[in-house]
Amino acid sequence: MAKPTIDKQKLKALRNQLEHGDFQRIAKHLGISRTTVAKVFTGDIRNIQVIEQALNMVKHREKVLKSLNSEW
């Protein structure tokens, strides 16, 4: 079964939602190098775990911000 491809524009959009230091956090969590994480977002290599981790970080931040906004 072929690995699914992810559009480079979608990778760029996801990368733009990450904050400073997130590549390093993802790398540490997955036990890989920061360079490997960066290569995933340029489309040089595929690693679904990196993408899943990035999506989880973005979703978590959105949830926290939504929670904080509802309290104000």
CHARMM-style PDB file with segment names, atoms N, HN, CA, C and O in Angstrom:
ATOM      1  N   MET     1       0.841  -1.178   0.000  1.00  0.00      PROA
ATOM      2  CA  MET     1       0.000   0.000   0.000  1.00  0.00      PROA
ATOM      3  C   MET     1       0.890   1.247   0.000  1.00  0.00      PROA
ATOM      4  O   MET     1       1.817   1.358   0.802  1.00  0.00      PROA
ATOM      5  N   ALA     2       0.602   2.169  -0.895  1.00  0.00      PROA
ATOM      6  HN  ALA     2      -0.152   2.079  -1.547  1.00  0.00      PROA
ATOM      7  CA  ALA     2       1.409   3.381  -1.031  1.00  0.00      PROA
ATOM      8  C   ALA     2       1.122   4.344   0.116  1.00  0.00      PROA
ATOM      9  O   ALA     2       0.004   4.433   0.623  1.00  0.00      PROA
ATOM     10  N   LYS     3       2.156   5.048   0.497  1.00  0.00      PROA
ATOM     11  HN  LYS     3       3.064   4.976   0.085  1.00  0.00      PROA
ATOM     12  CA  LYS     3       1.987   6.060   1.542  1.00  0.00      PROA
ATOM     13  C   LYS     3       1.182   7.229   0.979  1.00  0.00      PROA
ATOM     14  O   LYS     3       1.382   7.618  -0.172  1.00  0.00      PROA
ATOM     15  N   PRO     4       0.283   7.789   1.771  1.00  0.00      PROA
ATOM     16  CA  PRO     4      -0.476   8.938   1.260  1.00  0.00      PROA
ATOM     17  C   PRO     4       0.433  10.156   1.125  1.00  0.00      PROA
ATOM     18  O   PRO     4       1.341  10.367   1.929  1.00  0.00      PROA
ATOM     19  N   THR     5       0.171  10.941   0.106  1.00  0.00      PROA
ATOM     20  HN  THR     5      -0.566  10.770  -0.547  1.00  0.00      PROA
ATOM     21  CA  THR     5       0.941  12.158  -0.071  1.00  0.00      PROA
ATOM     22  C   THR     5       0.174  13.323   0.541  1.00  0.00      PROA
ATOM     23  O   THR     5      -1.056  13.330   0.579  1.00  0.00      PROA
ATOM     24  N   ILE     6       0.911  14.280   1.005  1.00  0.00      PROA
ATOM     25  HN  ILE     6       1.911  14.275   0.974  1.00  0.00      PROA
ATOM     26  CA  ILE     6       0.304  15.457   1.603  1.00  0.00      PROA
ATOM     27  C   ILE     6       0.752  16.665   0.792  1.00  0.00      PROA
ATOM     28  O   ILE     6       1.941  16.852   0.535  1.00  0.00      PROA
ATOM     29  N   ASP     7      -0.194  17.461   0.405  1.00  0.00      PROA
ATOM     30  HN  ASP     7      -1.160  17.309   0.614  1.00  0.00      PROA
ATOM     31  CA  ASP     7       0.062  18.644  -0.399  1.00  0.00      PROA
ATOM     32  C   ASP     7       1.040  19.577   0.316  1.00  0.00      PROA
ATOM     33  O   ASP     7       0.905  19.818   1.515  1.00  0.00      PROA
ATOM     34  N   LYS     8       2.018  20.096  -0.414  1.00  0.00      PROA
ATOM     35  HN  LYS     8       2.127  19.900  -1.389  1.00  0.00      PROA
ATOM     36  CA  LYS     8       3.024  20.990   0.190  1.00  0.00      PROA
ATOM     37  C   LYS     8       2.391  22.259   0.747  1.00  0.00      PROA
ATOM     38  O   LYS     8       2.876  22.815   1.732  1.00  0.00      PROA
ATOM     39  N   GLN     9       1.318  22.716   0.127  1.00  0.00      PROA
ATOM     40  HN  GLN     9       0.923  22.265  -0.673  1.00  0.00      PROA
ATOM     41  CA  GLN     9       0.635  23.912   0.626  1.00  0.00      PROA
ATOM     42  C   GLN     9       0.011  23.640   1.994  1.00  0.00      PROA
ATOM     43  O   GLN     9       0.010  24.512   2.863  1.00  0.00      PROA
ATOM     44  N   LYS    10      -0.518  22.435   2.181  1.00  0.00      PROA
ATOM     45  HN  LYS    10      -0.517  21.727   1.475  1.00  0.00      PROA
ATOM     46  CA  LYS    10      -1.099  22.074   3.476  1.00  0.00      PROA
ATOM     47  C   LYS    10      -0.009  21.937   4.536  1.00  0.00      PROA
ATOM     48  O   LYS    10      -0.210  22.314   5.690  1.00  0.00      PROA
ATOM     49  N   LEU    11       1.145  21.397   4.141  1.00  0.00      PROA
ATOM     50  HN  LEU    11       1.308  21.090   3.203  1.00  0.00      PROA
ATOM     51  CA  LEU    11       2.267  21.311   5.075  1.00  0.00      PROA
ATOM     52  C   LEU    11       2.717  22.711   5.491  1.00  0.00      PROA
ATOM     53  O   LEU    11       3.006  22.958   6.662  1.00  0.00      PROA
ATOM     54  N   LYS    12       2.773  23.616   4.524  1.00  0.00      PROA
ATOM     55  HN  LYS    12       2.538  23.415   3.573  1.00  0.00      PROA
ATOM     56  CA  LYS    12       3.186  24.987   4.816  1.00  0.00      PROA
ATOM     57  C   LYS    12       2.181  25.664   5.749  1.00  0.00      PROA
ATOM     58  O   LYS    12       2.570  26.377   6.674  1.00  0.00      PROA
ATOM     59  N   ALA    13       0.894  25.442   5.504  1.00  0.00      PROA
ATOM     60  HN  ALA    13       0.577  24.863   4.753  1.00  0.00      PROA
ATOM     61  CA  ALA    13      -0.143  26.037   6.352  1.00  0.00      PROA
ATOM     62  C   ALA    13      -0.038  25.505   7.780  1.00  0.00      PROA
ATOM     63  O   ALA    13      -0.177  26.267   8.736  1.00  0.00      PROA
ATOM     64  N   LEU    14       0.206  24.208   7.928  1.00  0.00      PROA
ATOM     65  HN  LEU    14       0.319  23.589   7.151  1.00  0.00      PROA
ATOM     66  CA  LEU    14       0.370  23.627   9.258  1.00  0.00      PROA
ATOM     67  C   LEU    14       1.621  24.183   9.923  1.00  0.00      PROA
ATOM     68  O   LEU    14       1.591  24.548  11.099  1.00  0.00      PROA
ATOM     69  N   ARG    15       2.715  24.248   9.182  1.00  0.00      PROA
ATOM     70  HN  ARG    15       2.739  23.951   8.227  1.00  0.00      PROA
ATOM     71  CA  ARG    15       3.975  24.789   9.720  1.00  0.00      PROA
ATOM     72  C   ARG    15       3.786  26.221  10.216  1.00  0.00      PROA
ATOM     73  O   ARG    15       4.344  26.604  11.245  1.00  0.00      PROA
ATOM     74  N   ASN    16       3.010  26.999   9.494  1.00  0.00      PROA
ATOM     75  HN  ASN    16       2.557  26.688   8.658  1.00  0.00      PROA
ATOM     76  CA  ASN    16       2.782  28.393   9.876  1.00  0.00      PROA
ATOM     77  C   ASN    16       1.965  28.529  11.161  1.00  0.00      PROA
ATOM     78  O   ASN    16       1.988  29.584  11.795  1.00  0.00      PROA
ATOM     79  N   GLN    17       1.259  27.497  11.544  1.00  0.00      PROA
ATOM     80  HN  GLN    17       1.241  26.640  11.029  1.00  0.00      PROA
ATOM     81  CA  GLN    17       0.481  27.525  12.779  1.00  0.00      PROA
ATOM     82  C   GLN    17       1.312  27.130  13.994  1.00  0.00      PROA
ATOM     83  O   GLN    17       0.883  27.319  15.133  1.00  0.00      PROA
ATOM     84  N   LEU    18       2.494  26.586  13.754  1.00  0.00      PROA
ATOM     85  HN  LEU    18       2.842  26.433  12.829  1.00  0.00      PROA
ATOM     86  CA  LEU    18       3.362  26.175  14.855  1.00  0.00      PROA
ATOM     87  C   LEU    18       4.097  27.388  15.412  1.00  0.00      PROA
ATOM     88  O   LEU    18       4.322  28.379  14.717  1.00  0.00      PROA
ATOM     89  N   GLU    19       4.460  27.281  16.669  1.00  0.00      PROA
ATOM     90  HN  GLU    19       4.277  26.476  17.234  1.00  0.00      PROA
ATOM     91  CA  GLU    19       5.173  28.364  17.338  1.00  0.00      PROA
ATOM     92  C   GLU    19       6.664  28.063  17.393  1.00  0.00      PROA
ATOM     93  O   GLU    19       7.109  26.944  17.139  1.00  0.00      PROA
ATOM     94  N   HSD    20       7.414  29.097  17.734  1.00  0.00      PROA
ATOM     95  HN  HSD    20       7.052  30.006  17.940  1.00  0.00      PROA
ATOM     96  CA  HSD    20       8.860  28.952  17.884  1.00  0.00      PROA
ATOM     97  C   HSD    20       9.153  27.835  18.887  1.00  0.00      PROA
ATOM     98  O   HSD    20       8.604  27.822  19.989  1.00  0.00      PROA
ATOM     99  N   GLY    21      10.008  26.914  18.503  1.00  0.00      PROA
ATOM    100  HN  GLY    21      10.454  26.925  17.608  1.00  0.00      PROA
ATOM    101  CA  GLY    21      10.388  25.820  19.392  1.00  0.00      PROA
ATOM    102  C   GLY    21       9.573  24.554  19.211  1.00  0.00      PROA
ATOM    103  O   GLY    21       9.912  23.518  19.782  1.00  0.00      PROA
ATOM    104  N   ASP    22       8.509  24.615  18.431  1.00  0.00      PROA
ATOM    105  HN  ASP    22       8.234  25.457  17.967  1.00  0.00      PROA
ATOM    106  CA  ASP    22       7.663  23.428  18.256  1.00  0.00      PROA
ATOM    107  C   ASP    22       8.383  22.310  17.507  1.00  0.00      PROA
ATOM    108  O   ASP    22       8.167  21.137  17.813  1.00  0.00      PROA
ATOM    109  N   PHE    23       9.223  22.637  16.542  1.00  0.00      PROA
ATOM    110  HN  PHE    23       9.398  23.589  16.293  1.00  0.00      PROA
ATOM    111  CA  PHE    23       9.975  21.584  15.845  1.00  0.00      PROA
ATOM    112  C   PHE    23      10.812  20.803  16.855  1.00  0.00      PROA
ATOM    113  O   PHE    23      10.864  19.574  16.812  1.00  0.00      PROA
ATOM    114  N   GLN    24      11.466  21.524  17.761  1.00  0.00      PROA
ATOM    115  HN  GLN    24      11.424  22.523  17.797  1.00  0.00      PROA
ATOM    116  CA  GLN    24      12.302  20.869  18.767  1.00  0.00      PROA
ATOM    117  C   GLN    24      11.448  20.030  19.712  1.00  0.00      PROA
ATOM    118  O   GLN    24      11.839  18.921  20.078  1.00  0.00      PROA
ATOM    119  N   ARG    25      10.284  20.546  20.112  1.00  0.00      PROA
ATOM    120  HN  ARG    25       9.967  21.447  19.815  1.00  0.00      PROA
ATOM    121  CA  ARG    25       9.391  19.789  20.996  1.00  0.00      PROA
ATOM    122  C   ARG    25       8.907  18.509  20.319  1.00  0.00      PROA
ATOM    123  O   ARG    25       8.865  17.448  20.942  1.00  0.00      PROA
ATOM    124  N   ILE    26       8.545  18.614  19.048  1.00  0.00      PROA
ATOM    125  HN  ILE    26       8.579  19.475  18.542  1.00  0.00      PROA
ATOM    126  CA  ILE    26       8.102  17.432  18.303  1.00  0.00      PROA
ATOM    127  C   ILE    26       9.237  16.425  18.201  1.00  0.00      PROA
ATOM    128  O   ILE    26       9.036  15.230  18.420  1.00  0.00      PROA
ATOM    129  N   ALA    27      10.420  16.903  17.871  1.00  0.00      PROA
ATOM    130  HN  ALA    27      10.584  17.873  17.693  1.00  0.00      PROA
ATOM    131  CA  ALA    27      11.585  16.027  17.744  1.00  0.00      PROA
ATOM    132  C   ALA    27      11.875  15.301  19.053  1.00  0.00      PROA
ATOM    133  O   ALA    27      12.129  14.097  19.060  1.00  0.00      PROA
ATOM    134  N   LYS    28      11.835  16.028  20.142  1.00  0.00      PROA
ATOM    135  HN  LYS    28      11.628  17.007  20.136  1.00  0.00      PROA
ATOM    136  CA  LYS    28      12.116  15.421  21.448  1.00  0.00      PROA
ATOM    137  C   LYS    28      11.061  14.382  21.794  1.00  0.00      PROA
ATOM    138  O   LYS    28      11.388  13.298  22.276  1.00  0.00      PROA
ATOM    139  N   HSD    29       9.799  14.707  21.549  1.00  0.00      PROA
ATOM    140  HN  HSD    29       9.534  15.588  21.156  1.00  0.00      PROA
ATOM    141  CA  HSD    29       8.705  13.789  21.864  1.00  0.00      PROA
ATOM    142  C   HSD    29       8.823  12.482  21.061  1.00  0.00      PROA
ATOM    143  O   HSD    29       8.539  11.401  21.578  1.00  0.00      PROA
ATOM    144  N   LEU    30       9.240  12.595  19.805  1.00  0.00      PROA
ATOM    145  HN  LEU    30       9.471  13.473  19.386  1.00  0.00      PROA
ATOM    146  CA  LEU    30       9.310  11.419  18.937  1.00  0.00      PROA
ATOM    147  C   LEU    30      10.687  10.751  18.921  1.00  0.00      PROA
ATOM    148  O   LEU    30      10.856   9.682  18.335  1.00  0.00      PROA
ATOM    149  N   GLY    31      11.666  11.386  19.565  1.00  0.00      PROA
ATOM    150  HN  GLY    31      11.529  12.255  20.040  1.00  0.00      PROA
ATOM    151  CA  GLY    31      13.004  10.805  19.605  1.00  0.00      PROA
ATOM    152  C   GLY    31      13.721  10.875  18.262  1.00  0.00      PROA
ATOM    153  O   GLY    31      14.469   9.968  17.897  1.00  0.00      PROA
ATOM    154  N   ILE    32      13.485  11.965  17.529  1.00  0.00      PROA
ATOM    155  HN  ILE    32      12.877  12.702  17.825  1.00  0.00      PROA
ATOM    156  CA  ILE    32      14.141  12.176  16.243  1.00  0.00      PROA
ATOM    157  C   ILE    32      14.809  13.548  16.260  1.00  0.00      PROA
ATOM    158  O   ILE    32      14.663  14.307  17.218  1.00  0.00      PROA
ATOM    159  N   SER    33      15.539  13.859  15.198  1.00  0.00      PROA
ATOM    160  HN  SER    33      15.658  13.243  14.419  1.00  0.00      PROA
ATOM    161  CA  SER    33      16.231  15.147  15.172  1.00  0.00      PROA
ATOM    162  C   SER    33      15.299  16.266  14.716  1.00  0.00      PROA
ATOM    163  O   SER    33      14.291  16.029  14.051  1.00  0.00      PROA
ATOM    164  N   ARG    34      15.664  17.479  15.089  1.00  0.00      PROA
ATOM    165  HN  ARG    34      16.483  17.671  15.629  1.00  0.00      PROA
ATOM    166  CA  ARG    34      14.912  18.656  14.665  1.00  0.00      PROA
ATOM    167  C   ARG    34      14.983  18.803  13.150  1.00  0.00      PROA
ATOM    168  O   ARG    34      14.025  19.241  12.514  1.00  0.00      PROA
ATOM    169  N   THR    35      16.131  18.431  12.577  1.00  0.00      PROA
ATOM    170  HN  THR    35      16.910  18.075  13.094  1.00  0.00      PROA
ATOM    171  CA  THR    35      16.309  18.492  11.132  1.00  0.00      PROA
ATOM    172  C   THR    35      15.324  17.571  10.419  1.00  0.00      PROA
ATOM    173  O   THR    35      14.783  17.928   9.373  1.00  0.00      PROA
ATOM    174  N   THR    36      15.093  16.404  10.975  1.00  0.00      PROA
ATOM    175  HN  THR    36      15.532  16.113  11.826  1.00  0.00      PROA
ATOM    176  CA  THR    36      14.129  15.475  10.391  1.00  0.00      PROA
ATOM    177  C   THR    36      12.733  16.081  10.397  1.00  0.00      PROA
ATOM    178  O   THR    36      12.000  15.967   9.414  1.00  0.00      PROA
ATOM    179  N   VAL    37      12.364  16.720  11.495  1.00  0.00      PROA
ATOM    180  HN  VAL    37      12.959  16.812  12.293  1.00  0.00      PROA
ATOM    181  CA  VAL    37      11.059  17.383  11.582  1.00  0.00      PROA
ATOM    182  C   VAL    37      10.962  18.468  10.513  1.00  0.00      PROA
ATOM    183  O   VAL    37       9.946  18.573   9.827  1.00  0.00      PROA
ATOM    184  N   ALA    38      11.996  19.262  10.369  1.00  0.00      PROA
ATOM    185  HN  ALA    38      12.822  19.176  10.926  1.00  0.00      PROA
ATOM    186  CA  ALA    38      11.995  20.331   9.369  1.00  0.00      PROA
ATOM    187  C   ALA    38      11.847  19.757   7.961  1.00  0.00      PROA
ATOM    188  O   ALA    38      11.142  20.331   7.131  1.00  0.00      PROA
ATOM    189  N   LYS    39      12.499  18.640   7.689  1.00  0.00      PROA
ATOM    190  HN  LYS    39      13.071  18.174   8.364  1.00  0.00      PROA
ATOM    191  CA  LYS    39      12.416  18.024   6.363  1.00  0.00      PROA
ATOM    192  C   LYS    39      11.013  17.501   6.062  1.00  0.00      PROA
ATOM    193  O   LYS    39      10.602  17.452   4.903  1.00  0.00      PROA
ATOM    194  N   VAL    40      10.290  17.116   7.090  1.00  0.00      PROA
ATOM    195  HN  VAL    40      10.624  17.156   8.032  1.00  0.00      PROA
ATOM    196  CA  VAL    40       8.902  16.689   6.881  1.00  0.00      PROA
ATOM    197  C   VAL    40       8.087  17.862   6.350  1.00  0.00      PROA
ATOM    198  O   VAL    40       7.276  17.691   5.440  1.00  0.00      PROA
ATOM    199  N   PHE    41       8.295  19.043   6.909  1.00  0.00      PROA
ATOM    200  HN  PHE    41       8.953  19.182   7.648  1.00  0.00      PROA
ATOM    201  CA  PHE    41       7.508  20.208   6.516  1.00  0.00      PROA
ATOM    202  C   PHE    41       7.943  20.829   5.197  1.00  0.00      PROA
ATOM    203  O   PHE    41       7.217  21.648   4.633  1.00  0.00      PROA
ATOM    204  N   THR    42       9.115  20.454   4.697  1.00  0.00      PROA
ATOM    205  HN  THR    42       9.704  19.789   5.155  1.00  0.00      PROA
ATOM    206  CA  THR    42       9.511  20.892   3.361  1.00  0.00      PROA
ATOM    207  C   THR    42       9.113  19.854   2.310  1.00  0.00      PROA
ATOM    208  O   THR    42       9.238  20.091   1.109  1.00  0.00      PROA
ATOM    209  N   GLY    43       8.634  18.706   2.778  1.00  0.00      PROA
ATOM    210  HN  GLY    43       8.533  18.513   3.754  1.00  0.00      PROA
ATOM    211  CA  GLY    43       8.202  17.650   1.863  1.00  0.00      PROA
ATOM    212  C   GLY    43       9.315  16.726   1.428  1.00  0.00      PROA
ATOM    213  O   GLY    43       9.109  15.874   0.564  1.00  0.00      PROA
ATOM    214  N   ASP    44      10.504  16.877   2.015  1.00  0.00      PROA
ATOM    215  HN  ASP    44      10.672  17.570   2.717  1.00  0.00      PROA
ATOM    216  CA  ASP    44      11.637  16.040   1.633  1.00  0.00      PROA
ATOM    217  C   ASP    44      11.470  14.593   2.111  1.00  0.00      PROA
ATOM    218  O   ASP    44      11.885  13.657   1.426  1.00  0.00      PROA
ATOM    219  N   ILE    45      10.871  14.417   3.272  1.00  0.00      PROA
ATOM    220  HN  ILE    45      10.534  15.177   3.829  1.00  0.00      PROA
ATOM    221  CA  ILE    45      10.610  13.072   3.785  1.00  0.00      PROA
ATOM    222  C   ILE    45       9.180  13.009   4.305  1.00  0.00      PROA
ATOM    223  O   ILE    45       8.564  14.041   4.570  1.00  0.00      PROA
ATOM    224  N   ARG    46       8.658  11.805   4.449  1.00  0.00      PROA
ATOM    225  HN  ARG    46       9.159  10.966   4.233  1.00  0.00      PROA
ATOM    226  CA  ARG    46       7.313  11.617   4.987  1.00  0.00      PROA
ATOM    227  C   ARG    46       7.419  10.967   6.363  1.00  0.00      PROA
ATOM    228  O   ARG    46       8.142   9.990   6.558  1.00  0.00      PROA
ATOM    229  N   ASN    47       6.690  11.528   7.293  1.00  0.00      PROA
ATOM    230  HN  ASN    47       6.103  12.322   7.135  1.00  0.00      PROA
ATOM    231  CA  ASN    47       6.608  10.945   8.630  1.00  0.00      PROA
ATOM    232  C   ASN    47       5.282  11.377   9.229  1.00  0.00      PROA
ATOM    233  O   ASN    47       5.136  12.498   9.714  1.00  0.00      PROA
ATOM    234  N   ILE    48       4.335  10.481   9.186  1.00  0.00      PROA
ATOM    235  HN  ILE    48       4.454   9.570   8.792  1.00  0.00      PROA
ATOM    236  CA  ILE    48       2.980  10.802   9.640  1.00  0.00      PROA
ATOM    237  C   ILE    48       2.955  11.124  11.126  1.00  0.00      PROA
ATOM    238  O   ILE    48       2.096  11.887  11.569  1.00  0.00      PROA
ATOM    239  N   GLN    49       3.866  10.568  11.901  1.00  0.00      PROA
ATOM    240  HN  GLN    49       4.563   9.948  11.541  1.00  0.00      PROA
ATOM    241  CA  GLN    49       3.904  10.845  13.340  1.00  0.00      PROA
ATOM    242  C   GLN    49       4.229  12.314  13.602  1.00  0.00      PROA
ATOM    243  O   GLN    49       3.686  12.916  14.529  1.00  0.00      PROA
ATOM    244  N   VAL    50       5.104  12.885  12.798  1.00  0.00      PROA
ATOM    245  HN  VAL    50       5.545  12.396  12.045  1.00  0.00      PROA
ATOM    246  CA  VAL    50       5.445  14.300  12.949  1.00  0.00      PROA
ATOM    247  C   VAL    50       4.216  15.151  12.671  1.00  0.00      PROA
ATOM    248  O   VAL    50       3.920  16.086  13.415  1.00  0.00      PROA
ATOM    249  N   ILE    51       3.513  14.830  11.615  1.00  0.00      PROA
ATOM    250  HN  ILE    51       3.753  14.070  11.011  1.00  0.00      PROA
ATOM    251  CA  ILE    51       2.325  15.591  11.238  1.00  0.00      PROA
ATOM    252  C   ILE    51       1.236  15.446  12.302  1.00  0.00      PROA
ATOM    253  O   ILE    51       0.589  16.428  12.668  1.00  0.00      PROA
ATOM    254  N   GLU    52       1.038  14.243  12.789  1.00  0.00      PROA
ATOM    255  HN  GLU    52       1.564  13.445  12.492  1.00  0.00      PROA
ATOM    256  CA  GLU    52       0.043  14.028  13.853  1.00  0.00      PROA
ATOM    257  C   GLU    52       0.394  14.825  15.094  1.00  0.00      PROA
ATOM    258  O   GLU    52      -0.482  15.431  15.710  1.00  0.00      PROA
ATOM    259  N   GLN    53       1.655  14.831  15.465  1.00  0.00      PROA
ATOM    260  HN  GLN    53       2.366  14.338  14.964  1.00  0.00      PROA
ATOM    261  CA  GLN    53       2.082  15.571  16.655  1.00  0.00      PROA
ATOM    262  C   GLN    53       1.856  17.071  16.461  1.00  0.00      PROA
ATOM    263  O   GLN    53       1.403  17.759  17.376  1.00  0.00      PROA
ATOM    264  N   ALA    54       2.172  17.567  15.275  1.00  0.00      PROA
ATOM    265  HN  ALA    54       2.540  17.008  14.532  1.00  0.00      PROA
ATOM    266  CA  ALA    54       1.962  18.986  14.991  1.00  0.00      PROA
ATOM    267  C   ALA    54       0.479  19.337  15.044  1.00  0.00      PROA
ATOM    268  O   ALA    54       0.102  20.363  15.610  1.00  0.00      PROA
ATOM    269  N   LEU    55      -0.352  18.496  14.463  1.00  0.00      PROA
ATOM    270  HN  LEU    55      -0.045  17.662  14.003  1.00  0.00      PROA
ATOM    271  CA  LEU    55      -1.798  18.732  14.501  1.00  0.00      PROA
ATOM    272  C   LEU    55      -2.315  18.726  15.935  1.00  0.00      PROA
ATOM    273  O   LEU    55      -3.153  19.551  16.298  1.00  0.00      PROA
ATOM    274  N   ASN    56      -1.822  17.809  16.740  1.00  0.00      PROA
ATOM    275  HN  ASN    56      -1.141  17.139  16.445  1.00  0.00      PROA
ATOM    276  CA  ASN    56      -2.242  17.752  18.146  1.00  0.00      PROA
ATOM    277  C   ASN    56      -1.848  19.027  18.889  1.00  0.00      PROA
ATOM    278  O   ASN    56      -2.619  19.530  19.706  1.00  0.00      PROA
ATOM    279  N   MET    57      -0.659  19.549  18.613  1.00  0.00      PROA
ATOM    280  HN  MET    57      -0.033  19.140  17.950  1.00  0.00      PROA
ATOM    281  CA  MET    57      -0.213  20.787  19.269  1.00  0.00      PROA
ATOM    282  C   MET    57      -1.125  21.950  18.880  1.00  0.00      PROA
ATOM    283  O   MET    57      -1.536  22.736  19.733  1.00  0.00      PROA
ATOM    284  N   VAL    58      -1.435  22.052  17.601  1.00  0.00      PROA
ATOM    285  HN  VAL    58      -1.101  21.413  16.908  1.00  0.00      PROA
ATOM    286  CA  VAL    58      -2.280  23.144  17.117  1.00  0.00      PROA
ATOM    287  C   VAL    58      -3.688  23.024  17.708  1.00  0.00      PROA
ATOM    288  O   VAL    58      -4.256  24.015  18.165  1.00  0.00      PROA
ATOM    289  N   LYS    59      -4.246  21.820  17.698  1.00  0.00      PROA
ATOM    290  HN  LYS    59      -3.784  21.015  17.326  1.00  0.00      PROA
ATOM    291  CA  LYS    59      -5.592  21.615  18.246  1.00  0.00      PROA
ATOM    292  C   LYS    59      -5.629  21.927  19.735  1.00  0.00      PROA
ATOM    293  O   LYS    59      -6.586  22.532  20.220  1.00  0.00      PROA
ATOM    294  N   HSD    60      -4.599  21.520  20.459  1.00  0.00      PROA
ATOM    295  HN  HSD    60      -3.822  21.029  20.065  1.00  0.00      PROA
ATOM    296  CA  HSD    60      -4.548  21.781  21.898  1.00  0.00      PROA
ATOM    297  C   HSD    60      -4.513  23.286  22.165  1.00  0.00      PROA
ATOM    298  O   HSD    60      -5.226  23.780  23.039  1.00  0.00      PROA
ATOM    299  N   ARG    61      -3.687  24.011  21.415  1.00  0.00      PROA
ATOM    300  HN  ARG    61      -3.108  23.609  20.706  1.00  0.00      PROA
ATOM    301  CA  ARG    61      -3.610  25.469  21.600  1.00  0.00      PROA
ATOM    302  C   ARG    61      -4.940  26.136  21.290  1.00  0.00      PROA
ATOM    303  O   ARG    61      -5.364  27.052  21.996  1.00  0.00      PROA
ATOM    304  N   GLU    62      -5.600  25.672  20.227  1.00  0.00      PROA
ATOM    305  HN  GLU    62      -5.257  24.928  19.654  1.00  0.00      PROA
ATOM    306  CA  GLU    62      -6.899  26.251  19.866  1.00  0.00      PROA
ATOM    307  C   GLU    62      -7.912  26.014  20.983  1.00  0.00      PROA
ATOM    308  O   GLU    62      -8.709  26.895  21.304  1.00  0.00      PROA
ATOM    309  N   LYS    63      -7.876  24.821  21.571  1.00  0.00      PROA
ATOM    310  HN  LYS    63      -7.229  24.105  21.310  1.00  0.00      PROA
ATOM    311  CA  LYS    63      -8.797  24.485  22.660  1.00  0.00      PROA
ATOM    312  C   LYS    63      -8.535  25.374  23.876  1.00  0.00      PROA
ATOM    313  O   LYS    63      -9.474  25.874  24.497  1.00  0.00      PROA
ATOM    314  N   VAL    64      -7.269  25.569  24.212  1.00  0.00      PROA
ATOM    315  HN  VAL    64      -6.506  25.163  23.708  1.00  0.00      PROA
ATOM    316  CA  VAL    64      -6.902  26.405  25.354  1.00  0.00      PROA
ATOM    317  C   VAL    64      -7.332  27.849  25.109  1.00  0.00      PROA
ATOM    318  O   VAL    64      -7.900  28.487  25.994  1.00  0.00      PROA
ATOM    319  N   LEU    65      -7.064  28.360  23.919  1.00  0.00      PROA
ATOM    320  HN  LEU    65      -6.602  27.841  23.200  1.00  0.00      PROA
ATOM    321  CA  LEU    65      -7.439  29.733  23.601  1.00  0.00      PROA
ATOM    322  C   LEU    65      -8.950  29.913  23.626  1.00  0.00      PROA
ATOM    323  O   LEU    65      -9.446  30.932  24.107  1.00  0.00      PROA
ATOM    324  N   LYS    66      -9.675  28.942  23.118  1.00  0.00      PROA
ATOM    325  HN  LYS    66      -9.272  28.115  22.728  1.00  0.00      PROA
ATOM    326  CA  LYS    66     -11.135  29.006  23.140  1.00  0.00      PROA
ATOM    327  C   LYS    66     -11.643  29.027  24.586  1.00  0.00      PROA
ATOM    328  O   LYS    66     -12.562  29.775  24.919  1.00  0.00      PROA
ATOM    329  N   SER    67     -11.041  28.210  25.425  1.00  0.00      PROA
ATOM    330  HN  SER    67     -10.294  27.603  25.154  1.00  0.00      PROA
ATOM    331  CA  SER    67     -11.409  28.148  26.832  1.00  0.00      PROA
ATOM    332  C   SER    67     -11.128  29.487  27.522  1.00  0.00      PROA
ATOM    333  O   SER    67     -11.949  29.985  28.293  1.00  0.00      PROA
ATOM    334  N   LEU    68      -9.968  30.052  27.236  1.00  0.00      PROA
ATOM    335  HN  LEU    68      -9.301  29.647  26.610  1.00  0.00      PROA
ATOM    336  CA  LEU    68      -9.621  31.336  27.858  1.00  0.00      PROA
ATOM    337  C   LEU    68     -10.535  32.445  27.375  1.00  0.00      PROA
ATOM    338  O   LEU    68     -10.936  33.301  28.163  1.00  0.00      PROA
ATOM    339  N   ASN    69     -10.869  32.444  26.105  1.00  0.00      PROA
ATOM    340  HN  ASN    69     -10.543  31.748  25.464  1.00  0.00      PROA
ATOM    341  CA  ASN    69     -11.741  33.476  25.554  1.00  0.00      PROA
ATOM    342  C   ASN    69     -13.163  33.389  26.124  1.00  0.00      PROA
ATOM    343  O   ASN    69     -13.828  34.411  26.294  1.00  0.00      PROA
ATOM    344  N   SER    70     -13.624  32.173  26.414  1.00  0.00      PROA
ATOM    345  HN  SER    70     -13.084  31.343  26.276  1.00  0.00      PROA
ATOM    346  CA  SER    70     -14.966  32.028  26.951  1.00  0.00      PROA
ATOM    347  C   SER    70     -15.048  32.498  28.403  1.00  0.00      PROA
ATOM    348  O   SER    70     -16.124  32.845  28.891  1.00  0.00      PROA
ATOM    349  N   GLU    71     -13.892  32.508  29.095  1.00  0.00      PROA
ATOM    350  HN  GLU    71     -13.018  32.226  28.698  1.00  0.00      PROA
ATOM    351  CA  GLU    71     -13.871  32.953  30.488  1.00  0.00      PROA
ATOM    352  C   GLU    71     -13.873  34.468  30.599  1.00  0.00      PROA
ATOM    353  O   GLU    71     -14.236  35.007  31.644  1.00  0.00      PROA
ATOM    354  N   TRP    72     -13.476  35.165  29.543  1.00  0.00      PROA
ATOM    355  HN  TRP    72     -13.181  34.727  28.694  1.00  0.00      PROA
ATOM    356  CA  TRP    72     -13.404  36.633  29.602  1.00  0.00      PROA
ATOM    357  C   TRP    72     -14.732  37.167  29.364  1.00  0.00      PROA
ATOM    358  OT1 TRP    72     -14.918  38.384  29.366  1.00  0.00      PROA
TER     359      TRP     72
END
